[in-house]
């Protein structure tokens, strides 16, 4: 059945209304690696904090029509992450493992085409299992890079995934500070070193790097004064060097804004300072409810907003997380304590025990 142009544009608008994620990472002078991200969405995805112990069984299957063997494998590392539990079985889109590998999945609509598994392939993983597989089996970016060269990642469009199709690219970081962006374009894996230490959404990562050339004029130092005729005209305040930096919430603008800020902030000395630095950068792409809206085909409005923010300390296995209602009160989770329990657990992000301001010791979750 053919869809009218208006209906198609409405559908695209609805898809793009939930696609505003930003990831930023930084390395402190003490070698602590912090990787943070925001998750923007317009719909209730039942975001859930999940813990999966080492030895969790994963089922790695190929498309049924190929009649290839289903592989059952146990993970090598414990994993804590965030899953979208409206998807059958949940799918991990954000997380870190006990070896210090971190991952953030950001949406890449209109540019993603996954790989085609053939009858001769021996290594394959369906997209919705990809996050659990990657975090569960690899300790470093280098290990994962090699595995992706020989592993087909495919998607099953028959699986219900909610209001947005699962078109995703990923950023991975490890304790060495190395980072890569993994994308599937035209049916091929595309791996890029994350030289910007930033990832947003569409278009692809290489496009965003090229787009940064349009903003080479941005500077931390503005013009303080200038002679205009016989008058000396002075600046009305600091920050003029960033005139022209885009302030909207589209992925290209957020990429420029986050990149500009990430590379001008003073280098943090400690992990604690790095947490604060990444949080401040991410504050500049935080979306309040009502600021980024789309109209659905029925005429109703939906608002994209920052549903949660996570900050991962990959060096010391610590996670800070906050939902929309607790944006100023991060919950700090000692992941080593969760890993030591050696059992699975899950809890809705909205139901986590966020700290009460002014209560001593309330900011640490002790399982």
Buried (B, 14 or more C-beta within 10 A) or exposed (E): EEEEEEEEEBEEBBBBBBBBBBBBBBBBEEEBBBBBBBBBBBBEBBBBBBBBBBEBEBEBBBBEEBEBEEBEBEBBBBBBBBBBBBBEEBBBBBBBBBBBBBBBBBBBBEBBEBBEBEEEBEBBBBBBBBBBBBBBBBBBBEBBBEBBEEBBBBBBEEBEBBBBBBBBBBBBBBBBBBBBBBBBBEEEBBBBEBEBBBBBBBBBBEEBBEBBEEBEEBEEEEEEEEEEEEEEEEEEEEEBBBEEBBEEBBBBBBBBBBBBBBEEBEEBEEBBBBBBBBBEBBEBBBBEEEEBBBEBEEEEEBBBBBBBBBBBBBBBBBBBBBBBEBBEBBBBBBBEEBBEEEEEEEEEBBEBEBBEEEEEEBBEBEE
